[in-house]
Amino acid sequence: MPCFRLLGILTLILTFAISPALCQKPVPATQESEAQVSLDREMQHKLQREQQKKHFEQMKRDSQRLLELATELKKDVDESGENVLSLLVVRKAEEIEKLAHRVKENMRGH
């Protein structure tokens, strides 16, 4: 009989210990997932804005460099003879071409 009494007491203790946890309502998964989705959207939006800002700043730097190179190229061509183009002038023209392509791609958003 003492075993049954001990078993009964343990059952009552466990029942009272577990019952508050069973009575609590869990937060619905939809609320948690909606909040997480909203947070994810905000983070993605913030990252996109930062990337756009970086691309814009890069375009400004590249455009400024294009202007400098074009000015230098014009000066070099004006100073060279009519039948002579230096290797420097050709390299500068190639650099302008590459930089212009990069600016164009950045403007397209690639």
Secondary structure, DSSP 4 states (H G I P E B T S, - for coil): -HHHHHHHHHHHHHHHHHHHHHHSPPPPHHHHHHHHHHHHHHHHHHHHHHHHHHHHHHHHHHHHHHHHHHHHHHHHHHHS-TT---HHHHHHHHHHHHHHHHHHHHHHT-
